[in-house]
Amino acid sequence: MPTRRALSVALAALASCLAAAVASEPVVESGEAASRLGGDLLPGATPAELEAVRGDLLARVNEARNRAGREALERNAALELAASRHAADMLGRGYFAHESPEGSTATARAEAAGYPRARVLGETIAYGQRTAAEVVAGWLESPPHRRILLDGRATESGIGVAVDATDRGTKVTWVQLVAAPATPP
């Protein structure tokens, strides 16, 4: 069962994604919050600090895409909502899989969050790493994850991070969706 703190952080992250969708502006915090966090997910990470970590993760993925001659991914609020929901669900219910226990897939979760039918959609997940650098390094060392992140057809991304700090330690679950709509906007 997730702690009250984990649910609070996950709900705040979802609210932030919804606010971004309404404002049509990316929600990336920087400055003092990111500096204090130093890229490491401390047990007391605030939603603003988690946003800074999401921004760092996307920047690192886009650096790898640039080195591979691919276009940068843009943040998408619906994909972020789907990724955040999946990260919180996995952490809260104690599973780690691309498919939920009920059989929900990345495509179904993205569509439920308002993403249009996708031409391409891939999902990468990670558990336990405390920095964006560790997560991206692990994904890029794994051929299936690397293929997803560097897919030249993908144009958009959504990142979810769920953190649960308990007296037994900090648990962190990461999800990144990369996609392109079937019909470009």
N, C-alpha and C positions, 0 to 999 in steps of 0.2 A: 504494500500500500504506500503511495507517495506521501511524503510529509506535506504539511500545510505550506511550508516554505517552497517546496518544489512546485506545488500547484500554483502558488502565488506568482513565482517567477515565470512559469509557463504561460499563465493567463496574461500577465503583463506583456510578454513577448507577442502573444496573439493579438492583444489590443494594439500594440505598436504596429504590427503588420496591417491590421484593419485601418488604422489611422493613415498609414502610408498609401493604402489603396484609395481612400477617400481623397487625400491630398494629391495623389498622383506624383508624389515626390519620394525618392529613396530616403529611408530613415537610417542614416549612418552617423553615429555619434563619434566624436573624436576629442582631442584635447585632454583635459584633466582626467576624465573618467578612464580613457584608454591608457593614459600614462600611468595612473595609479594601478591599473590592472596589469600592465606590462605584458599583455597577451596571455597571461595565465589565468585560468578560471578558478579564482579563489572561492571558498565556500560562501562568502557574502556578496558575490557578484550581483550588481543591480541590473535591471533590464537595459539601461543605457550602456553599461559595460558589456553586456552580451551582444548588443548591437555593434559595438566597436570590434568585438571578436568576429562577428559575422562579416563585417567589412574587411577585416584583415584576411579572413579565409578566402573571400572572393578575390581580393587583390592577389593573393598567392596563386590561386587557380588561374587567374587571368595572366599572370606573369608566365606560367607554364604554357598556357595557350599561345601567348605571344612568341615564346621561344620555338613553338611548334608551327608557327605561321598561321595561327587561327585568330579569328576576331575575338575581342573581349565579350564576355557575357554581361548582360545588363540585369540588374535586380528586378524581380517581378513579385508584386505583393501577393498574388494568388498562390504562386509557387512557394513563397516564404510561409504563408499560412499553412499550406499542406505539409511542408517540411517541419514546421514547428509543432503542428498537431501530432505528426508521426513520432518525432523525437520525444515529446512529452508522453505519448501513449506507450512507447517502448519502455521508457524509464519508469513510468508509473505502474505498469503492469508486469515489469520484469521479464520482457522478452527482447530478442535482438534478431530481427528478420526484415526482409523487404516486404513480406506479406504479413498482415496482422493475423492474430489467431482466428478471426472470423473470415479471413480470405481477402481482405481489402488490399488492393495493389496500389502502386505509386500512381498509375494512371487514374484509377478511381478516386484516390485521395485528391489529386490535382483538380480533377473535374468537380468534385464536391466543394472544393475551395474557390471555384469560379474560373479556373483556367480553361480556355477553349480547347476543343479537340486538338491534340498535339500531333504534329508531323513526326516528331521524334521526342522521346522522353526517357531519361535515364536517372537512376537514383544510386547514390553512394551513401553508405552509413558507416559510422565508426563508434566505438565505445571505449571510454577510459582515458583517452588522450586529454591532456589539460591545456594544450595550446593549438592554435590554428596551424602553426608550423608543423607540429607532430602529425596532425590529421592529414594535411595535404601531402607531406612527405610519404606517409604510409599509403595513401591512395595512389600516388604517382609511381610507387614501387610495385603495385599490384596491376598486372596487365589488364584485367577486366575493368578495374576502376579507372585506370589511366585512359582506356578507350572511351569510357563514358565522359570523363572530364574534358578530353581533347576532341570530342566529336565535332567536326567542322560544321555540321548542320545545325547544332544548338546555338541559340541566340540569347537565351534568358536563363536565369538561375534563381533559386530560392534556397535559403539556408535556415535550418532549424537547429537550435542548441538547447538542450534541457539539462539542468544542473540540479542535483539533489544533495544537499549537505546534511549529514546526520552525525551522530556521535561516533559512528563507525567509519566515517570518511566521506569523501565527495565522489559522487558518481556523475559522469558526464556522457551524454549521448548526442551524437552529431548526425545530421541528415543534410545532404545537398541534392537538390533536383536540378537537372539541366534539361532544357526543352526548347522547342520551337513550335509555335502554333501551326496548324495545318494551313491556315490562311493568314499570311502576314498582316499586321494591323495597317 
